[in-house]
Amino acid sequence: MTLRRRDVLSGMAGACALPFTGAAVAAQTAPSASSFTFGKAGGGSLPLQAYRGRPVLIVNTATNCGFAGQFASLEQLWQRYRARGLMLIAVPSNDFGGQEPLEGAAIAEAARQSHGATYAFAEKSVVRGAEAHPFYRWAAAQKPGETPRWNFHKYLVGRSGELLGGYSSLTDPIGPQLVRAIGQELQAG
């Protein structure tokens, strides 16, 4: 049996399309963010289902990062909007530059002492790649162009559990872009 070039190229194109198609189907049929739970720093859990009906800002953090000043900005955002329903969860990660040497509750305590952070802290998690926490794998499928590229990447989850958007490390937590998005979601309810 001889293979024609056209048949080979057609087969290769089909094979290349399979992972893309599979990822697209997975992203369309994925559960909402409310389906995920983070372990809580120091014990317990942070089930996102508990915050359904409220916008949730999820931020991967690292205490030794050059962006660590954002812990204080995140606290300002938290103080400003928590009474209106915003939930804020810091997800410590050592994925970028090995900048989170601490473990467990020590991470939240360091952020509290250095930057006044009083919002919720999840346990240290992987936020990129195949070993990432399931929420981060889901978010990457939902918004492939908006995945964490460094510490202090922010994901905004809407009231009904949909992923509204991702914001880079360079996005100021109290800057107009993120504040406007949070404000719109708070008014939607």
ABEGO torsion letter per residue (X at the ends): XBBBAAAAAAAAAAAAAAAAAAAAAAAAABBBAAABBBBBBGEEBBBAAAABGBBBBBBBBBAABAAAAAAAAAAAAAAAAAAAGBBBBBBBBAABGGABABBEAAAAAAAAAAAGBABBBBBBBBABEAABBAAAAAAAAABAAABBABBGBBBBBBAAGBBAEBBBAABBAABAAAAAAAAAAAAAX
